[in-house]
Amino acid sequence: MRLKGSMMRLRTNVEVGGNTGGFILRQDVGVCAHANGPELVAVGQAAGGGGNFLVAARGWRHPAWVDNFYPQGLPEDWQLSYYSNEFRAVVVPADTWANADTLEVASWQEDTDEAFRFFLEVTDLYTGWGDFSARIFPLAGQFGGVLLRPAHYDADLGQLAPALQQAQRWGPVAVILPPGMEPSERGRHLLEAAGVNAHWPMGGERPRWLPGRLALALADKTPRTPRQWREVVENCLGFGVDSDTGFLMMEGEAPDIEALPVTLVIARMVASVDR
């Protein structure tokens, strides 16, 4: 069900370029209120060249968000609807969609508007793609892409090829490599030939994304200042400028919900300056 009534506006202080300013997330950059309920606009998106920039959390069911992000007493089955009024995408963890039946998945679609996007995490390279398709069919019109995230594979990524082919039938695909893993030359060629980017783990080297694909940046719970978030956003918008979608995913047991609106404000500012 969609949440009714006006939504509270989030306020955050963002330090950019040495200056600190207060920003209220309104229609142009965040949540706007409507007399009969929240009017959903392009929240969570900023122009990055010819594509879009999305910020999303991995999952929406986080106990640490209760009475922090989610209002006190909000029913659990309203959480996705509340989340979707503030952000434009979510990553559905593999165990969440794998343990959901078609009726539950259909409720996710009903609880969000048609512009909201679901990105599905897949951790099993031998996933039954027929079952995958049947299970998530209700999300077909709001499907953002597949994030392939096996725990183990070799640097040549040979085991990845069949899963890549299957996943691309659904839409854009990005690969999340295990920590510290660098694909071999053969592995990089496989990804390039498939038109798929490996994720950018942030920190260290700048992203090396191919144009025209899903460009994924992965943020853990490492505390970052607004200035550091600006550097992250600038890398995403600058190096993902030719991608259809630049995508920043917050993860962890309780993704940093306060960082999501901060990065959205910064992304809007950076994109407006670049125009």
Disulfide bonds with the S-S distance in Angstrom:
none
